[in-house]
Every structure is written in structure tokens, then in C-alpha cells.
């Protein structure tokens, strides 16, 4: 059909025409509609939930795909059946940037009808480039500046957000199944493509996940490495001074509400306590658990529990896991309690 709209204000008349598709049902055909919460692009990482609205005369339903490379079976569908009132397509099944048309056929005792719903899957942001300055430095003393350029996406998918990470070059005994080291997030979700980080000693590949507002992301790993050299104290007295200095710096960042830097400082302290060749004295451990560890508890209470935040909690827990449990205020209970909280939140 062509729908014509006419506007007349007594002085002039304007007219516009729009081609629209209208299906006129026979009287005996049952009513059928497909409903979906929200009308935007679909995030491929999330399940797609479609519901039906049908007339009282409908006796059977059948879901199918009328356009798009998708087969509805037990590997792609979370619904118990494709003949029910709801269809749930599993996460990570739909392809980024693809378009699908889902069809629902409804049958009554005397006639048949169908409805279709078009799904546009969100695509990940375009590739970006990550740089870091400087590429070498010292843990605690050197601020590494991570910058991203060239990231872009459709205007409707903006704004972009950035999560910065590092990947250790080597991690003996803790490699993933593919032989690579696990990615370590060093920031929460940032609005700007720039982040300043303090890093524990080690050699790392810089990385960034670029997210659009629908949740699709692209991971960019730099082809170069950055190195943070060890500043491990050589005596017990220097170790105590070092930890106390870290405590002052961490409290200063806490006053500025810079929770990312506070966590980085505590992580650096955790690494430094495990890198020395001498036995760590109780005075040093007492300074760590009285001045640094409580700051993390405060951050955890005030920070919204997100996927990235949980990753950071796990990282901190792993880095501090080698410290003597007897020095914790609540002994073994603290580590077990923290583990339980993190597991529950995840």
C-alpha cells in the first residue's frame, strides 16, 4: 500500500507518500505477534528472548528462522522447545553485525497465520591502536600512561568505554589451557581512552577492551611489551620503610577517591612482600594488614559490583595469597570470607 499524508494550513498544501507493508488477515486467521523487551540492537553476548502474543483460537505454535544463518536446535536454543510461547536463543550464538528474521507460525483449528521479527546484532567497535609511555620503569615510582587511538563505531552505538589491562609475558605454572598467561585488568570501565597505571614488577603486553554502549567489545593487544623493574627492598628495615611509604601514598589516593590507584598500590605491596630473600618481619606484615589491607575493604564496600570490579578483586586476592594468614586480623577467616564474597558476586 501507499500511504499519503496531506497537510493544509489554508495558505499552502504539502503532501508526502510512504510505501508501507500491511497484511490484511482473513476473518478466520488467528492473531499472532512477536514481542521483545527493548527495540535496539542485540548484544551477541546476551540471550535473545522473544515472547508471543496470540489469539485464543491458536492451538499450536512453531518458531523458525526465515532469514539469517541460524539453526534452531539444542546447541543454539535455551528454550525447552521451539513450539512454545517463548523462544530464548543462547548467548554467543548470533554473529556480530548480522541480521536475522525470526518467524512464529500460529495454527488454529481452521487457519494459519505468522509473524516475523527482524533482529540486528550489534557489531564490535572498529579496531584501535594502543600505546604506552614510557615502556620501561620501576614499580611504584613510574606512572605508565596507556592511550588508545583509532577506536570507532556507529554513531548509534556510542559512547565507547575502555578497560585497560596487561598480560604477563611469562607465568610459569599458571598458564591457561592455550599456553598464554591470564589477562589482568588494571582499570575499571573508563570514559576516556587514556589511563595512568602503576604496575608490579614484570614484563607485560599492554591490552585494552573497547566497549560500545550495547556491550559489544573488541580486544586490542599491543605487539610490544612494557617492563616494570623490581624495587624489592634488600633489608628488613628498608622493607618496613617501603611498606609505610606505600601506605601513605595509598591513603593519599584514597582521599582523592582514586580507587584504581589504591588497588594498584596494594597489589605492588603484595608483590614486594613475596619477592624478598629474607623472612618478612612481623612489623612489616602488621603495617601491611593495618594500613593497606583495610583500604581495599573500604573500596569494596563503596564500589558497584561489576564484571571488571570482580576481576580486580580476584587479582588482588591472588597477589596477596602468599602472605602469612596468621598476620591477618581474623586469621584464616579473612581469606575464606573474601573468597566467598568474590565467588558469590561473580
C-alpha positions in Angstrom: 0.0 0.0 0.0 1.0 3.6 -0.5 0.0 5.9 2.4 -0.4 9.5 1.5 -0.3 12.3 4.1 -1.6 15.8 3.3 -1.1 19.0 5.3 -3.1 22.1 4.6 -2.7 25.4 6.6 -5.0 27.5 4.4 -2.0 29.1 2.7 -0.4 26.0 1.1 -0.8 22.3 0.8 2.0 19.8 1.2 1.9 16.1 0.6 4.1 13.1 1.3 3.9 9.5 0.3 5.3 6.4 2.1 5.3 2.8 0.9 4.3 0.5 3.8 3.6 -3.2 4.0 0.2 -4.1 5.5 -1.0 -7.7 5.9 -4.8 -8.0 5.9 -6.0 -11.1 7.6 -8.9 -13.2 6.7 -11.5 -13.3 9.4 -10.7 -16.9 10.4 -6.9 -16.3 10.6 -5.6 -16.2 14.3 -3.8 -13.1 15.7 -0.1 -13.6 16.3 2.6 -11.1 17.4 6.3 -11.4 18.5 7.3 -9.3 21.5 10.8 -8.4 22.7 11.9 -6.2 25.6 13.7 -3.2 24.0 14.0 -2.3 20.4 17.7 -1.7 20.0 20.4 -3.8 18.6 21.0 -7.2 20.2 24.2 -7.9 22.2 25.5 -11.2 21.0 26.9 -11.9 24.5 23.4 -11.9 26.0 20.5 -14.3 25.4 17.8 -13.2 22.9 14.3 -13.6 24.5 11.3 -13.4 22.2 7.7 -13.9 23.5 4.5 -14.5 21.7 1.0 -12.9 21.8 -1.6 -15.0 20.1 -5.4 -15.2 19.8 -7.4 -17.6 21.9 -8.2 -19.8 18.9 -4.5 -20.8 18.5 -3.8 -24.5 19.1 -0.1 -24.8 18.1 3.0 -22.6 17.7 6.2 -23.1 15.8 9.4 -20.9 15.8 11.7 -20.8 12.8 14.3 -18.7 11.1 13.2 -17.1 7.8 16.4 -15.1 7.1 20.0 -15.4 8.5 22.5 -18.2 9.1 21.0 -19.8 12.2 19.6 -23.3 13.0 17.3 -23.6 16.0 18.4 -26.7 17.9 19.7 -27.8 21.3 23.1 -26.1 20.7 21.6 -22.7 19.9 18.4 -22.5 21.9 17.9 -22.3 25.7 14.1 -22.9 25.4 12.9 -26.4 26.1 11.2 -26.5 22.7 10.7 -24.4 19.6 6.9 -24.9 19.8 6.3 -23.0 23.0 5.1 -19.4 23.7 8.7 -18.2 24.2 12.0 -18.6 22.3 15.3 -18.0 24.0 18.4 -18.0 21.8 21.6 -18.7 23.8 24.4 -16.1 24.2 27.3 -16.1 21.8 25.3 -17.8 19.0 24.3 -14.7 16.9 27.1 -13.2 14.8 28.2 -9.7 15.3 26.8 -7.3 12.7 24.4 -10.0 11.2 20.7 -9.6 10.6 18.2 -12.3 11.4 14.5 -12.7 10.8 12.7 -14.9 13.3 9.3 -16.3 12.3 6.5 -17.5 14.5 3.7 -19.6 12.9 0.4 -19.9 14.7 -2.2 -22.5 13.8 -5.9 -22.7 14.8 -8.5 -25.3 14.0 -9.4 -23.6 10.8 -6.5 -21.4 9.6 -2.8 -20.5 9.9 -1.0 -17.2 10.4 2.6 -16.0 11.1 4.6 -13.0 12.4 8.2 -12.1 11.8 10.7 -10.1 13.8 13.9 -8.7 12.5 17.0 -8.8 14.8 20.0 -6.7 14.1 23.0 -7.9 16.1 25.4 -5.2 17.4 28.9 -5.3 15.9 32.1 -4.7 17.9 33.9 -1.3 17.7 36.4 -0.9 14.9 40.0 -1.9 15.7 42.1 0.6 17.7 45.7 1.1 18.5 47.2 1.2 22.0 50.4 3.0 23.0 52.2 3.2 26.4 54.7 5.8 27.6 57.2 5.0 28.9 57.8 1.4 28.0 60.2 0.8 30.9 60.1 2.0 34.5 60.1 0.9 38.2 57.2 -0.4 40.2 55.6 2.3 42.3 57.8 5.0 41.0 56.9 5.0 37.3 53.4 6.0 36.0 52.7 4.2 32.8 50.3 6.2 30.5 48.1 4.0 28.4 46.5 5.7 25.4 44.1 4.4 22.7 43.6 5.9 19.2 41.5 5.0 16.2 38.6 3.3 18.0 35.2 4.0 16.3 31.7 2.6 15.9 28.3 3.5 14.5 27.0 6.8 15.9 24.1 5.0 17.5 26.4 2.7 19.4 28.4 5.5 21.0 29.8 6.4 23.5 32.7 4.0 23.8 34.2 2.9 27.1 37.7 1.4 27.7 39.0 -1.2 30.1 42.8 -1.3 30.3 44.8 -4.5 31.1 48.2 -6.1 31.0 49.1 -9.7 30.0 52.3 -11.1 31.6 54.8 -12.4 29.1 55.5 -15.4 31.2 53.7 -17.0 34.1 55.3 -20.4 35.0 52.8 -22.8 36.4 49.7 -20.6 35.9 49.3 -20.7 32.1 45.9 -21.1 30.6 45.0 -24.2 28.5 46.2 -22.4 25.4 49.6 -21.7 27.0 49.0 -18.0 27.4 49.0 -16.0 30.6 45.8 -14.7 32.0 44.8 -11.1 31.3 45.0 -8.8 34.4 42.6 -5.8 34.4 44.2 -2.6 35.8 41.3 -0.3 35.4 37.5 -0.2 35.8 35.5 1.0 32.8 36.8 4.3 31.7 35.0 7.0 29.6 38.2 8.4 28.1 40.8 6.5 26.0 43.6 7.3 28.4 44.7 5.7 31.7 47.7 6.1 34.1 48.8 3.0 35.9 51.4 1.8 38.5 52.5 -1.8 37.8 54.0 -4.5 39.8 57.4 -5.7 38.6 57.3 -7.8 35.5 57.1 -7.7 31.7 53.7 -7.3 30.1 51.8 -6.9 26.9 49.5 -3.9 27.1 45.9 -4.5 26.2 42.5 -2.7 26.1 38.9 -3.8 25.7 36.9 -1.2 23.8 33.2 -1.4 24.6 30.2 0.3 22.9 27.0 1.2 24.8 25.4 -2.2 23.9 28.2 -4.2 25.5 30.0 -5.5 22.4 33.7 -5.1 22.6 37.0 -5.6 20.7 40.2 -6.5 22.5 43.4 -5.0 21.2 46.7 -6.4 22.4 49.9 -4.4 21.7 52.6 -6.1 19.7 55.3 -4.7 22.1 56.0 -5.2 25.8 56.4 -2.9 28.7 58.7 -3.6 31.7 58.3 -2.6 35.3 61.6 -3.3 37.1 61.6 -4.7 40.7 62.1 -2.3 43.6 62.4 -5.1 46.1 63.9 -3.9 49.4 67.2 -5.6 50.4 66.8 -5.4 54.2 64.0 -5.7 56.7 64.4 -2.1 57.8 64.1 -0.9 54.2 61.1 -3.2 53.7 59.3 -1.6 56.6 60.0 1.9 55.3 58.9 0.8 51.8 55.5 -0.5 53.1 54.9 2.5 55.3 55.6 4.7 52.2 53.2 2.7 50.2 50.6 3.2 52.9 50.9 6.9 52.8 50.7 7.0 49.1 47.6 4.7 49.1 45.9 6.8 51.7 46.5 9.9 49.6 44.9 8.3 46.5 42.0 7.2 48.8 41.4 10.8 49.8 41.3 11.7 46.1 38.7 8.9 45.6 41.1 7.2 43.1 40.2 3.6 43.9 42.1 2.2 40.9 45.4 3.7 42.1 44.8 2.5 45.7 44.3 -1.1 44.4 47.5 -0.8 42.3 49.5 0.3 45.3 48.2 -2.6 47.5 49.0 -5.0 44.7 52.5 -3.7 44.4 52.9 -4.1 48.1 51.7 -7.7 47.9 54.3 -8.5 45.2 57.1 -6.8 47.2 56.4 -8.9 50.3 56.9 -12.1 48.3 60.0 -11.0 46.3 62.5 -10.7 49.2 65.0 -13.4 50.0 64.8 -12.8 53.8 62.0 -13.6 56.2 59.5 -10.8 56.3 59.3 -9.5 59.9 56.0 -9.2 61.8 56.4 -5.4 61.9 56.2 -5.2 58.1 53.2 -7.6 57.9 51.5 -5.6 60.6 52.0 -2.4 58.6 50.5 -4.1 55.5 47.4 -5.5 57.2 46.8 -2.4 59.4 47.4 0.3 56.8 46.9 -1.1 53.3 44.5 -4.1 53.6 41.7 -2.0 55.2 41.8 0.4 52.3 40.7 -2.4 50.0 37.8 -3.3 52.3 36.6 0.3 52.1 36.8 0.3 48.3 35.0 -3.0 48.1 32.1 -1.6 50.2 31.8 1.6 48.1 32.3 0.2 44.6 29.5 -1.2 42.4 29.9 -4.9 41.8 30.7 -5.2 38.1 32.4 -7.8 36.0 35.6 -5.7 35.8 35.5 -5.0 39.6 35.2 -8.7 40.3 38.3 -9.4 38.1 40.2 -6.8 40.1 39.2 -8.3 43.4 40.3 -11.8 42.2 43.7 -10.3 41.1 44.2 -8.7 44.5 43.3 -11.9 46.3 45.7 -13.9 44.2 48.6 -11.4 44.7 48.1 -11.4 48.5 47.5 -15.2 48.8 51.2 -15.9 49.6 51.1 -13.7 52.7 51.0 -15.5 56.1 47.4 -15.9 57.2 48.4 -15.7 60.9 49.0 -12.0 60.4 45.5 -11.2 59.3 43.3 -9.7 61.9 40.7 -12.5 61.6 43.3 -15.2 60.7 42.2 -17.8 58.1 38.6 -16.5 58.2 39.6 -13.3 56.3 40.8 -15.1 53.2 38.0 -17.6 53.2 35.4 -14.8 53.8 36.9 -12.7 50.9 36.9 -15.7 48.6 33.3 -16.5 49.4 32.2 -12.9 48.8 34.0 -12.7 45.5 32.6 -16.1 44.3 29.1 -15.0 45.2 29.4 -11.7 43.4 30.8 -13.4 40.3 
